[in-house]
Amino acid sequence: MLTQNPAGLYAITDCSTNSTTDLLKKSELILNTGIALFQYRNKTEDKTQKKELALQLQALCQRYKTPFIVNDDLDLAASIDADGIHLGKNDIDISTARKSIGKKIIGVSCYNDIERAIVAEKCGADYVAFGSFFPSATKPDAVKADVELIIHSKNKLNIPVVAIGGITPENGKELIKAKVDYLAVINGLYSANETVIATQRYKNLFKNYV
């Protein structure tokens, strides 16, 4: 499925600072611009509320033909037939996820660890994510990655590479120039005063610097 969206903006929800109404409204505005991937990340809701919101966001993604990826909740991803799952360091392993969701997308957080990314690819990951590249409000204590890691990873890996962590339309330029495949953004989209304008600014990076 990633072959249909080989590069671009990867939006990740900010459920902690947005009401459900605002989250759905902003998500639709973002999706309507035409993005590559959309991830549902929710660390605050109970299981019932989390699933209800997931189904609403999934419906939006289906309307705008954007892959809907669930963050670290395999049961949820499988139960709603999501397009994929994103796994962190302390989540279930790739083989377990693959058995549960079949040929759907599996992404893996690799922080600043190229060896973890190499192993993830060998185990069947569809993409890997590195970061945080810049100071991040979502994860202020996250390990730091540098642009050289993108360059190195593109020489070592055959799967797409995602950059995440404090990315803005200004600092994202150097990541695009280093040939990263996707820019994953949370606050830059969901905390923006003008959602559509902010989304377009990120999208323009791929037009201007690829």
Protein Blocks (a to p, Z undefined) as FASTA:
>chain_A
ZZmmmgccdddddfklccfklmmmmmmmmmmnopabdcdddfkbcfklmmmmmmmmmmmm
mmnopacddehilklmmmnopabdcddfklccfklmmmmnomadcdddehjafklmmmmm
mnopabdceddfbdcfklmmbccddfklmmmmmmmpccdcddeehiafklmmmmmmnopa
bdcdfklmmmpfblmlmmmmmmmmmmmmZZ
